[in-house]
Amino acid sequence: MDQSTKAGIPLALCTLLLISLFLIYISSEKNPSVSITTSIAQKLHPSKSSSSMRNTSMYGDELDAALEGASMANKTVIIAIVNKAYTDGDKPMLDIFLDGFWLGEDTRSLTNHLLIVAVDQTAFERCKFLRLHCYKLKTDGGDLVGEKVYMSEEFIKMMWQRTRFLGDVLRRGYNFVFTDTDVLWLRNPFPKLALNENIDLQISVDQFNGNQWSEKNPINTGFYMIRSNNKTIALFDKWYGKRNKSPGKKEQDVLIELMKKGTFKRLGLRVRFLDTIYFSGFCQDSRDVKIVSTFHANCCRRIKAKVSDLTAVIHDWKRFNDPLSNKTMEFRWSNHSACLNSWIS
């Protein structure tokens, strides 16, 4: 190779580099959000740079992945939200919740579609240890770790955080069944939930008045199924938008007010109120253990009381399913005495 050829190599390389930089500059001018440095990084390390960019929208990407991982074929997810108070202790609420899926009829496979949303690191780590679908919720700050006593300021704040998060799930195009972890799934509830796409919201009640379409039913947001569409997204936007104008009120109270003021009708929502014979609770026991699907520790103030009385429900359920038990005797649920006493202690 002669000297002129050797001298021309660095010049050619410099020329190629200048052309590359010029092309990158033109590209960045077309998309101002992409810097020259970022463009170079993408060219040199495409996998590394794309990962870095994903981190700028971590909330969206991680939630999308979690929802997709837990989703049924029809983009429906079962969602429960927990904090440390629900995952800590000798027999935490989360474990009792999962016991229901283990002991229930046709419920074990439903945990494949259960997404546990943790509001603190302890709850998240416990969820991962249990090998469930888990998502760590980013909150607005404040202490959401310990037990939030019913209607305390912290309890109300946590309920509104929950509402905002669930609205985001709807905006991502996912239908969901929201369930508190103090709800035992004794049977697969989906056969009792209408799969008609014309029904936007199916929600549990404390006391069923006999009419599944009556807005006079006292709703309970601890268990409901909702479809993602423009109407339900608008409902959540309006609902969450009321939080700062509703001091001292939990999200359920505000939703009841919206219903009473005709918001459901104005939005064109078709809402079904769930019969307590199938979707039962401590406020009103199911009348028939042979067909009940869920059992909610509602009308109860403290976690310790819920754990005690839900443990009794599990024992009732085992007794009912015991082939050696006396089937001629009338079945009765145990008294929910701990929850009754939680209001006076």
Beta strands, then each sheet from edge to edge (+ up, - down):
strand 1: 76-82
strand 2: 114-118
strand 3: 133-136
strand 4: 175-179
strand 5: 183-185
strand 6: 201-205
strand 7: 219-226
strand 8: 271-273
strand 9: 279-281
strand 10: 294-296
sheet 1: 3+ 2+ 1+ 4+ 7- 6+ 8+
sheet 2: 5+ 10- 9-
end
